[in-house]
């Protein structure tokens, strides 16, 4: 049973990697107002929100056949995830086996921008009063099974930059 799960995970990872490479290749050179890099290296979002140098948040990632499923507490410093804790069984498994899969809020917004550029059937976001995303819902093809992604952001706390 364990070998079957490993094989299924390997196949899933390969499919996700291929899909990500295709999406990245298709998006090369396209700059949108939804997510663009500023001269200072900050990601500026369409809501006017700028990803701070340091923050933490809780992410619940659901829907679809993807490796990033579960609930996570995430700490970000200088645009990089510095700590991720799985808060449920699925989240703990992701952190243990694929720690690089846990995204920053900027990376989630970049995924939203990619979905919009690629004319996904659904690419929606809801934002808090300060402009940070609180929900991102994606569905690249409404007729395809298991290509959806739903991200819910709670417990967002801007923090001081690392010394």
MARLO-698698 format. One line per 8 residues: number of its first residue (from 1); their letters; for each residue x, y, z of N, C-alpha, C. Coordinates in pm, whole numbers, plus 32768, in hexadecimal, padded with zeros to 4 digits. Example, Ala and Ser with C-alpha at 12.3 -4.5 7.8 and 13.67 -1.06 7.14 Angstrom:
REM MARLO-698698
1> AS> 8527 7DC7 830C 84CE 7E3E 830C 8528 7EB6 830C  8505 7F1F 82C4 8557 7F96 82CA 850A 8003 8313
This chain:
REM MARLO-698698
1> XXXXXXXX> 8052 7F89 8000 8000 8000 8000 8056 807E 8000  80C4 807F 804D 811C 80F2 8054 815D 810E 7FCD  8188 80A5 7F88 81C6 80B7 7F04 8163 80F4 7EA2  80E5 80CD 7EAB 807E 8104 7E52 806B 8198 7E6E  8069 81BD 7EEE 805A 824A 7F11 80D0 829C 7EE0  814A 8265 7EF2 81C1 82AD 7EC2 81BC 82C0 7E2C  8194 8258 7DE2 818B 8262 7D51 8121 82C9 7D2B  80AE 82C6 7D6E 8044 8327 7D50 8075 83B5 7D6D
9> XXXXXXXX> 80BE 83C7 7DDC 80F4 844C 7DFB 8159 8478 7D92  81AD 841D 7D66 8211 843E 7D00 81CE 8468 7C7F  8167 841F 7C57 811E 8440 7BDD 80DB 84C8 7BED  809B 84DF 7C61 8059 855F 7C7A 80BF 85D1 7C76  8130 85BE 7CB6 8198 8625 7CB6 81C9 8642 7C2A  81DB 85DB 7BD8 8209 85EE 7B4E 81A2 863B 7AFD  8121 861A 7B0E 80B7 865F 7AC6 80B2 86F1 7AF1  80BB 870B 7B74 80B8 8794 7BA5 8130 87E4 7B74
17> XXXXXXXX> 81A5 87A6 7B75 821D 87EA 7B44 820F 880C 7AB1  81E1 87AF 7A61 81CE 87C7 79D2 816A 8837 79BC  80F9 8832 7A03 8093 889A 79F6 80CA 8921 7A1F  8116 8925 7A8C 8151 89A2 7AB9 81B4 89DA 7A55  8204 8983 7A18 8264 89B0 79B2 821B 89E7 7938  81B1 89A4 790E 8163 89D5 789C 8124 8A5B 78BB  80EA 8A69 7933 80AD 8AE8 7959 8115 8B56 7962  818A 8B38 7999 81F4 8B9B 79A4 8226 8BC4 791B
25> XXXXXXXX> 8239 8B64 78C3 8266 8B81 783B 8200 8BD8 77F3  8181 8BB8 7802 8118 8C05 77BF 8112 8C94 77F4  8137 8CA8 7872 812A 8D2A 78B1 81A7 8D80 78A4  8214 8D4C 7871 8291 8D98 786A 827F 8E1B 7822  82B5 8E85 785B 82B5 8F06 781A 8234 8F54 782D  81D0 8F20 7870 8153 8F65 7882 8150 8FA6 790B  813C 9029 7910 813B 9072 798E 80B1 90B0 799F  806C 908F 7A09 7FE6 90C3 7A1F 7FE4 911B 7A9A
33> XXXXXXXX> 7F7F 9172 7AA5 7F75 91C4 7B1B 7F4F 9174 7B97  7F1F 90FA 7B87 7EF7 90A9 7BFA 7F6F 9081 7C4C  7FE0 9064 7C0E 8056 903C 7C59 80D1 905D 7C06  811F 90BC 7C35 819A 90DF 7BED 8206 9101 7C51  827F 90EF 7C29 82F0 910D 7C82 830E 91A2 7C7B  8327 91E1 7CEC 834F 926D 7CEF 83E6 9274 7CF0  841A 92EC 7CE0 84AC 92FE 7CDF 84EA 92CD 7D61  84A2 92DA 7DD0 84D6 92AF 7E51 84C8 9219 7E67
41> XXXXXXXX> 848E 91D3 7E06 8481 9143 7E11 8402 9118 7E5A  83AD 9177 7E80 8330 9153 7EC1 82C9 912F 7E56  826B 90D9 7E7B 81FE 90BA 7E1F 818C 9119 7E3B  8163 9163 7DD6 80F5 91C1 7DE7 8079 9182 7DA9  800C 917F 7DF2 7F92 913F 7DC5 7F2F 91A6 7D92  7ECE 9179 7D45 7E67 91CF 7D0B 7E16 9219 7D73  7E0E 91EA 7DED 7DC2 922B 7E57 7E11 929B 7E99  7E8D 92AF 7E73 7EE3 9312 7EB3 7F32 92D6 7F26
49> XXXXXXXX> 7F13 925A 7F49 7F5B 9216 7FB5 7FE6 91EF 7F86  804A 9208 7FD9 80D2 91DD 7FBB 80F7 9171 801F  812E 9105 7FED 8158 9098 8044 81C5 90CD 80A1  81AD 90C8 8124 8212 90FD 8180 828E 90A4 8187  82F6 90DA 81BE 8373 908F 81CB 8363 9018 8229  8308 9023 8289 82F4 8FB6 82E9 8261 8FAE 830F  822C 8F35 8315 81A2 8F1F 833F 818C 8E8A 8357  811A 8E6D 8393 80F2 8DE2 83A4 805E 8DD8 8382
57> XXXXXXXX> 8031 8D61 8360 7FA5 8D4B 8340 7F85 8CB7 8346  7F04 8C98 834C 7ED6 8C0F 8346 7E96 8BF9 82BE  7EBE 8B8F 827C 7E8B 8B6C 81F7 7E41 8AE8 81FE  7DC7 8AE7 81CB 7D7F 8A6A 81B5 7D72 8A5A 811F  7DB1 89F3 80EC 7DB4 89D7 805C 7D63 8959 8043  7CFF 8965 7FEB 7CA7 88F3 7FD0 7C83 88EF 7F3C  7C3A 8887 7F18 7C08 8870 7E91 7C74 8837 7E36  7C48 87EB 7DD5 7C9F 87B7 7D6D 7CFE 8749 7D98
65> XXXXXXXX> 7D42 8714 7D36 7DAA 86AE 7D4A 7E30 86F4 7D42  7E60 8723 7DB5 7EDC 876E 7DBB 7F2B 8741 7E34  7FA9 8762 7E36 7FFB 873D 7EAA 7FE2 879B 7F1F  7FBC 8817 7F06 7FA9 887A 7F71 7F18 8876 7FA2  7EFC 8818 7FFA 7E78 880F 8039 7E8D 8809 80CF  7E3D 8853 8119 7E47 8851 81AA 7E43 88DD 81E4  7E5D 88E4 8266 7E5F 8963 82AD 7EEA 8977 82E7  7F1C 89F3 82D7 7FA7 8A12 82FA 7FAF 8A97 8343
73> XXXXXXXX> 800C 8AA5 839F 8031 8B25 83D9 80B7 8B47 839B  80BC 8BBC 8359 812E 8BE0 8305 816D 8C61 8337  81F2 8C62 833D 823E 8CDA 835F 8294 8CFE 82E7  8290 8D7F 82C0 82D8 8DAF 824A 8336 8E1F 8273  83B0 8E1A 823F 8413 8E84 8253 8456 8E9F 81CD  845A 8F1D 81A6 849D 8F46 812B 8470 8EF4 80B2  83EE 8EDD 80A6 83B7 8E99 8032 83C8 8E02 8030  83F9 8DC7 809C 8410 8D36 80A3 83C9 8CFC 811B
81> XXXXXXXX> 8391 8C85 810A 8357 8C3F 817C 83CA 8C0E 81D3  83CD 8C3B 8250 8437 8C13 82AB 8408 8BA8 830D  8383 8B9A 831C 834E 8B33 8373 82C1 8B11 8347  82A5 8A90 8342 821F 8A60 8321 8201 89EB 837C  818E 89F2 83BA 8163 8985 8412 80DF 8950 83DE  80D7 88CD 83CB 8059 8890 83A4 7FFD 8889 841C  7F82 88BA 840E 7F25 88BD 847D 7EC0 884B 8478  7EC3 87FC 840F 7E70 8785 8406 7EC5 8716 83C8
89> XXXXXXXX> 7E8E 869F 83BE 7EDD 862E 838D 7F16 8647 8301  7EC2 867A 82A8 7EEF 8695 8220 7F5B 8701 821E  7F47 876B 826B 7FA9 87D6 8273 802F 87A7 82AA  802A 8753 8311 80A7 871E 834A 80F1 86C9 82E3  80A7 867C 8294 80E4 8627 822E 8128 867E 81C2  80E6 86E9 8199 8122 8742 8134 81A1 8781 816A  819C 87B6 81E5 8212 87F7 8220 8286 8794 822C  8267 8719 824F 82CE 86B3 825F 8309 8689 81D9
97> XXXXXXXX> 82B4 8672 8176 82E1 8639 80F7 8300 86A0 808A  82BA 8710 808A 82CA 8775 8021 82CA 8802 805E  8328 8823 80B6 8323 88A3 80FC 8327 891C 809E  8363 8910 802B 836A 897E 7FCC 82E7 899E 7F87  8282 894D 7F9C 81FF 8963 7F5D 81AC 89CD 7FA4  81CB 89EB 8021 817C 8A4A 806E 819E 8AD7 803D  813A 8B24 800D 8156 8BA5 7FCB 814E 8C1E 8028  8188 8C8A 7FFA 8174 8D0E 8035 80F1 8D44 7FFD
105> XXXXXXXX> 80BD 8DB0 8037 8044 8DEE 8000 8062 8E27 7F75  80DA 8E59 7F63 8100 8E8C 7EDF 80FC 8E1E 7E75  8129 8DA7 7E99 8126 8D37 7E3B 8096 8D0D 7E1C  803F 8D12 7E80 7FB2 8CF4 7E66 7F76 8D5A 7E05  7F98 8DD9 7E19 7F66 8E42 7DBE 7FA1 8E33 7D31  801E 8E04 7D28 8059 8DE9 7CA5 800F 8D77 7C60  7FE7 8D10 7CAC 7F9A 8CA2 7C72 7F13 8CD5 7C3F  7ED4 8D30 7C89 7E57 8D6E 7C5D 7E6D 8DBC 7BDB
113> XXXXXXXX> 7ED8 8E09 7BD5 7EF7 8E56 7B5C 7F10 8DFA 7AE4  7F57 8D8B 7AFB 7F6F 8D29 7A8F 7EEC 8CEE 7A5D  7E93 8CCC 7AB9 7E12 8C94 7A93 7DC3 8CF8 7A3F  7DC8 8D76 7A65 7D83 8DDE 7A16 7DC1 8DEE 798D  7E46 8DF0 7986 7E8A 8DFC 7904 7E6B 8D85 78AA  7E5D 8D0F 78E7 7E43 8C94 789B 7DAF 8C7D 7882  7D5D 8CE3 789F 7CCC 8CDC 7888 7C8A 8C66 78CF  7CAE 8C51 794C 7C6D 8BE9 799B 7BD8 8C07 79A3
121> XXXXXXXX> 7B87 8BA0 79AD 7AF7 8BB4 79B8 7AD1 8BFB 7A38  7B20 8BEA 7AA1 7B07 8C2F 7B1F 7B8C 8C5B 7B5A  7B98 8CDB 7B75 7C0F 8D13 7BB6 7BDE 8D89 7C08  7BB2 8D6C 7C82 7B74 8DD1 7CD6 7BC1 8DE1 7D59  7BB8 8E59 7D8F 7BF8 8E74 7E10 7BA2 8ED2 7E61  7BA9 8EC1 7EE4 7B6B 8F1F 7F43 7BDB 8F53 7F9B  7BCF 8FD3 7FC1 7C3A 9016 800A 7C07 9051 808D  7C5E 9059 80EF 7C41 909C 816E 7C45 9133 8158
129> XXXXXXXX> 7C1A 917D 81BC 7C19 920F 81B3 7CA3 9248 8195  7D0D 9208 81C7 7D95 923A 81AD 7DCA 920D 8124  7D80 91BA 80DE 7DA6 9190 8057 7DE4 9106 804B  7E08 90C4 80BA 7E43 903E 80AD 7DD4 8FDB 8088  7DF7 8F73 803D 7D91 8F13 8013 7D5E 8EC1 8089  7CDB 8EA5 8089 7CA1 8E4D 80EE 7C68 8DCF 80AE  7C54 8DD0 802A 7C28 8D58 7FE4 7C4C 8D66 7F50  7C84 8CFA 7F1A 7CA1 8CF3 7E8B 7C66 8C6F 7E5A
137> XXXXXXXX> 7C10 8C79 7DF5 7BCE 8C02 7DBC 7BF1 8BF9 7D29  7C24 8B84 7D01 7C52 8B6F 7C77 7C14 8AF1 7C3D  7BF2 8AF6 7BBD 7BC7 8A80 7B72 7BF0 8A9A 7AE2  7C57 8A56 7AB5 7C8C 8A6F 7A30 7C29 8A46 79C3  7BE4 89D8 79D5 7B84 89A7 7971 7B0D 896B 79BB  7A9A 89AE 79B2 7A25 897E 79FD 79F8 88F3 79D2  7A20 88C5 795C 79FB 8840 792C 7A60 87D5 7955  7ACF 87FE 798E 7B35 879D 79B9 7B20 877B 7A4C
145> XXXXXXXX> 7B42 8702 7A6E 7B38 86D7 7AFA 7BB9 86F4 7B43  7BAD 8720 7BBD 7C1E 872A 7C1A 7C8B 878D 7BF3  7C68 87F8 7BAA 7CCE 885E 7B8D 7CB3 88DF 7BDD  7C5A 88D9 7C3E 7C38 894D 7C8D 7C9D 8962 7CFE  7C9B 89DB 7D33 7CEA 89FC 7DA9 7C9C 8A65 7DF8  7C94 8A52 7E79 7C50 8AB3 7ECF 7CAE 8ACF 7F45  7CD0 8B4E 7F56 7D29 8B77 7FC1 7CDF 8BD8 801D  7CDD 8BBB 809D 7CA0 8C14 8100 7D0F 8C40 815F
153> XXXXXXXX> 7D1A 8CC5 816F 7D82 8D01 81C2 7D41 8D3C 823E  7D70 8D12 82B3 7D40 8D48 8332 7DBA 8D67 8389  7DA2 8DAC 83F6 7E0D 8DC4 8458 7E83 8E11 8421  7E6C 8E69 83BE 7EDB 8EB6 8383 7F0E 8F1B 83E9  7F91 8F1B 83FD 7FD2 8F77 845B 8053 8FAC 841F  8054 902D 83F9 80D2 9067 83CC 8134 9068 8441  81B3 9055 8424 8215 9050 848F 828F 90A1 846D  82E6 90B4 84CD 8362 9100 84B5 83C0 90B0 845A
161> XXX> 840C 90F8 840B 846E 90B8 83B3 84DB 9076 8408  8512 900C 83D2 8581 8FC6 8416 85FC 901F 8418  8648 9016 8484 86C3 9067 848F 8732 902F 843A
